[in-house]
Amino acid sequence: MRQSETVRIQKYFYNQTIHSVRDVNRLQSTLRYRDADIVDCIELAVAIAVRDTVKRVSSDVRHLLNLGKVN
């Protein structure tokens, strides 16, 4: 794999991780300042699942491609 491809993959995983973590933080912050309904809880649960999946998949791909851990 060329270095430019490696850099692109790492940037992609970094951006996806940052985006998913921000979503979770935003939803948690929203829940702190107002009454939560069932939709708010479901949105937060989905955001947490997405965040965890992004982290797990990116870690697995880095391991498979011997890219090391970048956090």
Stockholm file with secondary structure:
# STOCKHOLM 1.0

chainA/1-71         MRQSETVRIQKYFYNQTIHSVRDVNRLQSTLRYRDADIVDCIELAVAIAVRDTVKRVSSDVRHLLNLGKVN
#=GR chainA/1-71 SS CCHHHHHHHHHHHHHHHHHHHHHHHHHHHHHHHSCCCHHHHHHHHHHHHHHHHHHHHHHHHHHHTTCCCCC
#=GC SS_cons        CCHHHHHHHHHHHHHHHHHHHHHHHHHHHHHHHSCCCHHHHHHHHHHHHHHHHHHHHHHHHHHHTTCCCCC
//
